[in-house]
Amino acid sequence: MDARPRFFYNVLSAMSKDDFSTMERAAGRRLTEAPLNTPLRIVGILGGEGVRRRLLSLGFHKNDLVQLDSQAILRGPVLVRNLTSDIRVALGRGVAQKVLVEAGDEPS
């Protein structure tokens, strides 16, 4: 039996790849595509409830200021610093690609 709610499954299966691309362009860029050492604001999370819960438990919330500290050359995790709560976390590339960010201001 599928663990996902039927409604969630139907919504995702009804969305095309173009719909996801449109959502990305409207919201910002993926965290893995962002420049290093630049303040960024989290504007959304692509993905299911599991990804959202995982990021919330790590201290990443919508409208938080984050900074991409380091990134592996080929693949692998990325080191992300949450400027709002002053924590550093290594996120897997798959999870980091689901975080949408835009340019943010320096924290006061």
Buried (B, 14 or more C-beta within 10 A) or exposed (E): EEEEEEEEEEEEEEEEEEEEEEEBEEBBBBBBEBEEEEBBBBBBBBBBEEBBEBBEEBEBBBEBBBBBBEBEEEEEBBBBBBBBEEEEBEBEBEBBBBBBBEEBEEEE
